[in-house]
């Protein structure tokens, strides 16, 4: 099946797109030494109240190239969803 078709039928939150991006980061950007990682509190803010962060700051681009930060973000989102 054509991968572009998946994105054309994605929901308004681009769920499929973000899932694919997440999968790509997890597979291609290991960072077991956590070099340059954001601290836990910052990642938690990223999940719970991203408006509190200046997302124009390039330091936040790190999460797009770090499997460890991505794993922690996934865990934080799941914990937030469980609380709701």
Legacy VTK file of the C-alpha trace (Angstrom):
# vtk DataFile Version 3.0
C-alpha trace
ASCII
DATASET POLYDATA
POINTS 84 float
0.000 0.000 0.000
1.179 3.501 -0.753
2.524 5.240 2.374
1.321 8.609 1.112
-2.235 7.295 1.221
-1.868 6.784 4.993
-1.042 10.439 5.481
-3.838 11.636 3.213
-6.361 9.856 5.419
-4.747 10.937 8.699
-6.883 12.579 11.363
-6.922 16.303 12.144
-4.212 15.800 14.783
-1.891 14.054 12.292
-1.749 11.024 14.576
-0.324 8.711 11.929
2.321 11.234 10.892
3.526 11.699 14.461
3.518 7.944 15.103
5.716 7.421 12.033
8.076 10.213 13.078
8.290 8.699 16.548
9.019 5.251 15.113
11.741 6.695 12.886
13.462 8.471 15.782
13.323 5.333 17.940
14.900 3.241 15.163
17.503 5.673 13.853
18.653 7.907 16.708
19.816 5.859 19.691
21.372 7.920 22.468
22.058 5.520 25.354
24.478 7.987 26.971
21.690 10.626 26.865
24.034 13.225 25.414
22.282 16.583 25.164
19.007 15.267 26.598
16.451 17.532 28.163
15.850 17.019 31.874
12.795 15.124 33.133
10.956 18.256 34.311
11.340 19.911 30.902
10.063 16.809 29.122
7.137 16.655 31.541
6.320 20.307 30.795
6.583 19.505 27.088
3.802 16.937 27.557
1.615 18.690 30.113
1.933 22.391 29.248
4.004 23.001 26.096
2.840 26.630 25.952
5.040 27.270 28.989
8.131 26.518 26.884
9.666 28.717 24.206
9.451 26.086 21.482
11.247 28.404 19.062
14.401 27.613 21.042
16.461 25.199 18.920
17.380 23.127 21.990
13.954 21.483 21.795
14.793 20.065 18.361
16.900 17.519 20.251
13.831 15.353 20.828
13.524 14.845 17.061
16.920 13.131 17.095
16.936 11.245 20.366
15.346 7.875 21.010
15.815 8.230 24.772
13.919 11.526 25.000
11.255 10.101 22.702
10.838 7.044 24.964
10.514 9.286 28.001
7.947 11.485 26.218
5.935 8.380 25.300
5.978 7.237 28.941
4.955 10.694 30.171
2.075 10.870 27.672
0.872 7.429 28.716
1.028 8.412 32.380
-0.944 11.584 31.644
-3.567 9.623 29.703
-3.870 7.109 32.556
-4.512 9.951 35.004
-7.242 11.368 32.773
LINES 1 85
84 0 1 2 3 4 5 6 7 8 9 10 11 12 13 14 15 16 17 18 19 20 21 22 23 24 25 26 27 28 29 30 31 32 33 34 35 36 37 38 39 40 41 42 43 44 45 46 47 48 49 50 51 52 53 54 55 56 57 58 59 60 61 62 63 64 65 66 67 68 69 70 71 72 73 74 75 76 77 78 79 80 81 82 83
